[in-house]
Amino acid sequence: DIPSLGVKRTFPCEEWFGKNESDGKLEKTLYPAVDADKSYKKSTRWEITVYTSDIRHAGTDAEVYINMFGNKGRSGRVVLGEGLKDRDDFFERASVDVFTPEIPDIGDELLKLQVGHDGKGRGDGWHCEKIVAKCLDEENSAITYTFPCGRWLDKEEEDGQLQVDLLPETVVKKTAEGEETNLDVAKLKNELYTVKVHTGDKFGAGTDANCYLSLYGTLGDSGERQLSKSEHRDKFQRNQTDTFTVECAELGEIYKLVIREDDTNIGADWFVASVLVIDSNNKETEFPCEMWFSKSKKEKSTDCDSALIPLL
């Protein structure tokens, strides 16, 4: 698969590798099959400019990533600066860092951008001012999307989330002659979802593990969010309901969620009875669960994550 060329190329083999097989060779040269290339729209090079805020402790040593959502698909997680020797110098206070990743075809309109980090390293908390994404493959022109952020991505600040959805504030097309045109901005808006997780009433049902949730709707997904701040200091205890908020770009009709725990700490096993999701219009979507999340006990039939569908 060669995204930069937009080609999938097949190299037939159908030969043995072994000293006692066929010609006895352990290395062979393969050539592409004739007229077998499969073409698709090649990947697009983007210029991603990240502005770290000019406030105390704004910089981070964590691994920062983005996920771009277009009208025809998404990029998947793209780690900024991956493989570069000076990677530790990125995302310092008041810095402006520029990256030029190749992104698979996501369509001709960028709807939203998820940005986050892995929460690792010394001083992992990060305050991002904004991100500017410029499409470089437009013929003789460029389209620039500006995504304001202006918030912490830090377990100890604000809502404790390490990932956030950003929506474009402006979209500008610039021709080769320097003429600029403001384009219409996508109609998505940010929405606040209330998530109520009910731990079952069984012996050992509660967990001390870290728990995560992803919401999926007809307009996209929230990305994985840690369930970190509840009204209860001791979360996920037997027969207890914990309430969380997830802020993200509107998802449309919610049709699935994925919930998991990371199997860390003593007493990681968890029995989830149900999850209730309430959107900003107070529409409730209930997801029955009634299952264990465990890797340690054979009688507990699920792994540490599960996809749930809503109650009809």
CORPE-V707855 format. One record per residue. N is the residue number from 1. RES is the residue in one small letter. OMEGA is omega in whole degrees, -180 to 180 (* if undefined). Layout:
# CORPE-V707855
{{N:RES:OMEGA} {N:RES:OMEGA}}
This chain:
# CORPE-V707855
{{1:d:-177} {2:i:-175} {3:p:-177} {4:s:177} {5:l:-177} {6:g:-175} {7:v:167} {8:k:-172} {9:r:-177} {10:t:177} {11:f:-180} {12:p:179} {13:c:179} {14:e:179} {15:e:176} {16:w:167} {17:f:-179} {18:g:-179} {19:k:-178} {20:n:-179} {21:e:173} {22:s:-177} {23:d:176} {24:g:-177} {25:k:178} {26:l:179} {27:e:-179} {28:k:176} {29:t:180} {30:l:179} {31:y:-177} {32:p:177} {33:a:-179} {34:v:176} {35:d:-178} {36:a:180} {37:d:175} {38:k:-175} {39:s:173} {40:y:-178} {41:k:-175} {42:k:-180} {43:s:-177} {44:t:176} {45:r:179} {46:w:171} {47:e:-179} {48:i:-179} {49:t:-175} {50:v:180} {51:y:174} {52:t:-174} {53:s:179} {54:d:175} {55:i:-175} {56:r:177} {57:h:-177} {58:a:-176} {59:g:-180} {60:t:172} {61:d:-179} {62:a:177} {63:e:-177} {64:v:-180} {65:y:174} {66:i:172} {67:n:-174} {68:m:-178} {69:f:178} {70:g:-178} {71:n:177} {72:k:180} {73:g:-178} {74:r:-178} {75:s:-165} {76:g:-176} {77:r:178} {78:v:179} {79:v:-177} {80:l:180} {81:g:-178} {82:e:178} {83:g:-180} {84:l:-176} {85:k:-176} {86:d:-176} {87:r:-178} {88:d:-179} {89:d:-178} {90:f:171} {91:f:173} {92:e:180} {93:r:177} {94:a:-179} {95:s:174} {96:v:-175} {97:d:-175} {98:v:180} {99:f:-179} {100:t:180} {101:p:170} {102:e:-175} {103:i:176} {104:p:-179} {105:d:178} {106:i:-179} {107:g:-176} {108:d:179} {109:e:178} {110:l:-173} {111:l:179} {112:k:180} {113:l:173} {114:q:176} {115:v:180} {116:g:175} {117:h:-172} {118:d:176} {119:g:-177} {120:k:179} {121:g:177} {122:r:-180} {123:g:-174} {124:d:179} {125:g:-173} {126:w:174} {127:h:-177} {128:c:179} {129:e:180} {130:k:175} {131:i:178} {132:v:-179} {133:a:-179} {134:k:177} {135:c:-174} {136:l:-174} {137:d:174} {138:e:-175} {139:e:178} {140:n:179} {141:s:178} {142:a:176} {143:i:-175} {144:t:178} {145:y:178} {146:t:-177} {147:f:175} {148:p:177} {149:c:173} {150:g:-180} {151:r:176} {152:w:164} {153:l:-167} {154:d:180} {155:k:-175} {156:e:-177} {157:e:176} {158:e:-177} {159:d:177} {160:g:-177} {161:q:178} {162:l:-180} {163:q:-179} {164:v:173} {165:d:176} {166:l:178} {167:l:-176} {168:p:175} {169:e:178} {170:t:174} {171:v:-174} {172:v:175} {173:k:-179} {174:k:-179} {175:t:179} {176:a:180} {177:e:178} {178:g:180} {179:e:-178} {180:e:179} {181:t:175} {182:n:-179} {183:l:177} {184:d:178} {185:v:178} {186:a:-171} {187:k:179} {188:l:175} {189:k:177} {190:n:-179} {191:e:180} {192:l:179} {193:y:174} {194:t:-178} {195:v:179} {196:k:-179} {197:v:-180} {198:h:176} {199:t:-173} {200:g:-179} {201:d:178} {202:k:178} {203:f:179} {204:g:-175} {205:a:-177} {206:g:-178} {207:t:172} {208:d:179} {209:a:172} {210:n:-174} {211:c:-173} {212:y:-178} {213:l:172} {214:s:178} {215:l:-179} {216:y:179} {217:g:-177} {218:t:-180} {219:l:179} {220:g:180} {221:d:-176} {222:s:-166} {223:g:-178} {224:e:179} {225:r:176} {226:q:177} {227:l:-167} {228:s:-174} {229:k:180} {230:s:175} {231:e:178} {232:h:177} {233:r:179} {234:d:-172} {235:k:169} {236:f:176} {237:q:-177} {238:r:177} {239:n:-179} {240:q:175} {241:t:178} {242:d:-177} {243:t:-179} {244:f:174} {245:t:177} {246:v:177} {247:e:-180} {248:c:174} {249:a:-177} {250:e:-172} {251:l:-175} {252:g:179} {253:e:-179} {254:i:-176} {255:y:-178} {256:k:166} {257:l:175} {258:v:179} {259:i:-179} {260:r:168} {261:e:-170} {262:d:174} {263:d:178} {264:t:178} {265:n:180} {266:i:-178} {267:g:-177} {268:a:-179} {269:d:-174} {270:w:175} {271:f:-178} {272:v:179} {273:a:-178} {274:s:174} {275:v:178} {276:l:179} {277:v:-180} {278:i:-180} {279:d:-175} {280:s:175} {281:n:180} {282:n:173} {283:k:-177} {284:e:174} {285:t:-176} {286:e:179} {287:f:175} {288:p:180} {289:c:178} {290:e:179} {291:m:176} {292:w:169} {293:f:-173} {294:s:171} {295:k:-168} {296:s:-175} {297:k:-175} {298:k:-177} {299:e:178} {300:k:-157} {301:s:-176} {302:t:174} {303:d:-177} {304:c:172} {305:d:-179} {306:s:175} {307:a:-179} {308:l:176} {309:i:-173} {310:p:175} {311:l:-178} {312:l:*}}
